[in-house]
Amino acid sequence: MTDVLIKPAKSSRKPKGEGHARRGEILEAAERIFVECGYEGATIRKIAEEVGLSSTALYMHFRDKSEILLEICETAFQRLMARHLEIKAEALEPAAKVRAMLEAYMAFALDNPNAYRLVFLTRPVEAGEGAQEVAQKLGIQVFESFEATVAEVARAGRLKGDPDTAAQTLWAGAHGLVALLITKPYFPWAPREALTASMLDSLFEGAIRR
């Protein structure tokens, strides 16, 4: 696992008409540049150069860098919510759904470290550009979906303590681990799968009855 930002070779200017695909390239480049340079250091020009566009051409896709940041945040939360809904629809007992949601959350973070940094480790200057409002609105929706599933565990008589505290403890534990893995890549961590499984085993031991 590494936190090194791998930058692809600069592409030459590309023809117009690539619409959705080009928008996706811009978002991916912006994630890297926001993390590498900070929000203030990231410029439309830098992002445009990363994908082989002129600044003028990039403005055809996004109004400014705050709009890019907001879309990165919105997309991340939408993906997590979509996965939650898939898990809720599965024929699993509540505790298994809770674990699956936490596994999905950690997998998203570790597979998309730049997006996770921007969405869940947002610094004050990014928050001031509107990311905080998006994180609060959509983030609460994702958490409430998780919390409702934890409440199902309580109704099944398997939860230790109240649902609110248990849900927050479980979520915080998962977040703490992935945040450390992403921001401290130099530490000699155990293999990802073993470490995340061990974290969930420990959290479940404290929160859920067998």
N, C-alpha and C positions, 0 to 999 in steps of 0.2 A: 504494500500500500504506500502511496506516495502523494505528496501535496504539490509536486512539481507541476507547474503549468506548462504543458507542451504546446508550443505555438507552431502551427503549420507554416510552411513556406508561403510567403505572400503570393497571392494569385494575381494574374494579370487582369486588367479590366474586362469584365464579362458582358455579353450582350444583354439587352433588356428583355423582358418578357418571361423571366423565371419566377416572378411573383412570390408564391408561397414558399418555395424552396429558398429563394434568396432571403426572405424575411427570417427563416429559420437560421440561416448562416449568420445573419446579423446578430440574432439573439445569442447564439453560441459564442461568437467573437466578443460580444459585449460582456458576457459572464466572465470570460477570462480576463478581459481588460479591467473590469470593475474590481476584481479580486487583486489583480497584479498592481494596478496603479491607484486604487482607491477611487471613490466616486468623483472626488474633485479632480483627480489627475486624469481620469478618463475623459476623452473628448470625442465628439462626433467624428472629427478627422481621423483619430486613431482607430476608431471602430471601422470606419469606412475603408481605410487602408488595409486593415486586416482581412477584409473580404473582397478587396480589389475593386472598390467603388470610389467614386468621387463623393465629397460631402454632399453636393447637390443631389446626387442620385439617392443617397441614403435618406435624405429628407423626404423623398417620395414614399418611403416606407414608414418612417417614424418622425413625429413632430420635433422631438428633442430626446436627450438621454434619459430624462425622467420617465418619459413614456416607455422607453425600452426597459427600464428597471421595473416599472409596474407590470409590464407583460411577462417578464421573467417570474415575478412573484405570483401573479395570477395563474400562470401555467403550472407552476410547481404545486400550488394548492389544489388546482383542479385535478391534477394527476393523482394526488394522494386521496382526494375525495372519491374519485372514480374507483380506485383500488379498494377503499373502504366499502363502497356499495357492492362490489363484487364479493368481498368477504362476507358481508352481511347476508348475501343471497345464498351462500353455500350451506350445505346441510352439515353444520358443525355445532357442537355444543358451545355455549357462550364463552367459556374460558378459552377454548381453542380459537375462537374468533378474535378474542382480545390478543392472544399471542400472535396470531397471523397479522393483525393490524400493526403491532409493534415491529414484527419482522419486516413488514412492507415499508414502514417508516424508516427503519435503519438501512434497509437495502437502497431506498431512494437516496438517502443522505450519502451513503458511501459510493454509490454509482454516479451521483451527480454532485460532487463536492463543491463546485463553484456556485451552482444554483443554491445549494443548501447554505453556504456561507452568506449569500445575499439575502435569503429569505429568513433564516432562523438565527443568524448571527449578525443581524443588521446593526450597523453603527449609526450614531446620531445624525450624521450628515445625510446618509441615504434615507433615513426615516423621515427627515424633513422634506424630502422630495415626494412624499406620498406613499412610500413603501410601508411605513408604519400603519397607515390606515388600511391598506390592503391586508397586511399581516394580521391586524386585529379582526377585521371583518371575516376574511376567509379562513384564517387560522382558527378562530373560534368555532366556525362551522365544522372544521375537521375534528377539532378536539371534542366538540359536543357529540359528534357521531361516535367517537371512541368511548366517551363517557357513558353514553346510552348503552353501549354493549357491556361495559363494566357493571352497569346497573342490572343487566340481565343476569350476570354472575351472582350478584347479591340476592336477586329474587330466587335463584336456584339454591340459595343457602350455602354458597361456597366462598363467599367473600369475607375476609377478615377486616372488620372496620367498615366505615361508611364509604359509599361509592365515590363521592367527590374527592376525598383524601386519597383513596386507592388509585383512582384514575390519574390524579396529578402526580402521585409518587411513581407510578409505572411509566408515565410519559416522560417525566423528568429523568428517570434512570436511563431510558433509551436515548434521550437527547444528550445527556451528559457523556455517555460512552462515545457516540458518533462524533460529537463535537471535539472530544479529545483526539480521536483517531484522525480527524481531518486536520486539526490545527497543530498537532504534535507528531508529525510523521517520523521524526527522528528517534522516537522512543522505540525500544525493541518489543513491540507488541506481539502477543500471541497471534496465531492465524485468525483471520477475520471471523470465519464461521464458528470456530471454537469459542472465541471471545464473546460474540454476540449471543450465542446459545447459553453460555455460562451466565451472562448478565441477566437474561430472561429467566433462567432457572432460579437465580438468587432472588429476583424481584417477585416471582410467583410463589416462592417458598414463604416470603414474608406477607404476601397479600391474599393468596388464594388457598383455600383448603383442598386437600386431595379428595 
